[in-house]
Structure formats: structure tokens, C-alpha cells
Amino acid sequence: MAETKLTEPGNTEAESDDAFWRVADTFIGSANEQAAAVDRGVVSAGFAYASARFNAFVIASQCGSKQAFETEKAAAIDYFVNQYKLALTENVADYQANFDTYINNNA
């Protein structure tokens, strides 16, 4: 798969990092709002589905043709699955290290 472009040409790495965290925080904020009225498991499943749907769009739109999409889709899926696993592993470790602060103070 072609490398995913997260920024417009001319953006610096710091601007890319700032945009990444703003986007992530916005999605987390939306999930937290939804979790106030809907079961967290449903919010999590919906969030995961929406991410998968958008990532499928990213893959297809970067390929440019159906043939390229067919050729690249397995590598792209592996890429996104590995990125998710890295992020989940990092965040689970963070919650393990800070469980009392994150959970017991917010229960």
C-alpha cells in the first residue's frame, strides 16, 4: 500500500503531531459523550466499525484503481491491524500503570 499521507504538503512534523492529537481527542470526546447515554460496549463497537469503514475508504482512495486496490488490500489490512495493536497495547499498559488514577477516581 502506498504510505498513508496524514498531512498536506508543507506541514511540519510538529503540525502533523498537533493535528493527530486534536483529531484523536475529538474522537475520544465524541465517544465519551455517546457513552453517557449508550452502553460503553456499543460505543466501542460503533467506534471500531466507523474506524474500519473510514480506513477502507482511505485504502481505496489511495489506490486509484480497482486493480491496485485488489493488489494492495491485504498489505493495507495488515498495516492497519498492526497499528491498532500497537496503540491498544500502549494504552492498556498506560491504564495498567495508572489504574487507580484513571478508574478509581472516575468511577
C-alpha positions, 0 to 999 in steps of 0.5 A, spaced: 500 500 500 502 506 498 504 510 505 498 513 508 499 521 507 496 524 514 498 531 512 498 536 506 504 538 503 508 543 507 506 541 514 511 540 519 512 534 523 510 538 529 503 540 525 502 533 523 503 531 531 498 537 533 493 535 528 493 527 530 492 529 537 486 534 536 483 529 531 484 523 536 481 527 542 475 529 538 474 522 537 475 520 544 470 526 546 465 524 541 465 517 544 465 519 551 459 523 550 455 517 546 457 513 552 453 517 557 447 515 554 449 508 550 452 502 553 460 503 553 460 496 549 456 499 543 460 505 543 466 501 542 463 497 537 460 503 533 467 506 534 471 500 531 466 499 525 466 507 523 474 506 524 474 500 519 469 503 514 473 510 514 480 506 513 477 502 507 475 508 504 482 511 505 485 504 502 481 505 496 482 512 495 489 511 495 489 506 490 486 509 484 484 503 481 480 497 482 486 493 480 491 496 485 486 496 490 485 488 489 493 488 489 494 492 495 488 490 500 491 485 504 498 489 505 493 495 507 489 490 512 495 488 515 498 495 516 492 497 519 491 491 524 498 492 526 497 499 528 491 498 532 495 493 536 500 497 537 496 503 540 491 498 544 497 495 547 500 502 549 494 504 552 492 498 556 499 498 559 498 506 560 491 504 564 495 498 567 500 503 570 495 508 572 489 504 574 487 507 580 488 514 577 484 513 571 478 508 574 478 509 581 477 516 581 472 516 575 468 511 577 
